[in-house]
Amino acid sequence: MNTEETSRFVRLRVELVLEVEDSGAVTKAALRRLAEDTDLPSDERVHAEGAVTEDTAEALAYLVDPFDLVSEVPGVELAQASWSSEPIDYDPDSPDWDLDEDDVDEDDEHEGADGVS
């Protein structure tokens, strides 16, 4: 594919594991953000307030906005975003949490040592 045929769209995958040291502070920050959101309809606000109060992961999902991550990057515009959060069991010493595991292309996984499929 030459440059003219290359898609202008790029999927950027980011996975974060956050340690919540003060869930109350996270919840308060999410509630403040909700209070400042004047465009949010009242029925949705009540639902969101309940969700962020009951679940720290929901509060984080409300506070972390993909647009904020790329809004200052010159030459790009966010076309679509989705994200979620969930509580997890995390062991940084476990091989299950190897950060390099996704660096292998699917095509590379199917090739032999000589690079031939």
URJO-V280726 format. One record per run of one state. SS is the DSSP state (~ for helix, > for strand, _ for the rest). FROM is the first residue (numbers start at 0). LEN is the number of residues. Records with the same first field share a line. If there is no record, write none. Layout:
SS->FROM-LEN ; FROM-LEN
This chain:
_->0-2 ; 5-17 ; 36-5 ; 54-1 ; 63-2 ; 70-24 ; 97-3 ; 103-2 ; 109-8
~->2-3 ; 22-14 ; 41-13 ; 55-8 ; 65-5 ; 94-3 ; 100-3 ; 105-4
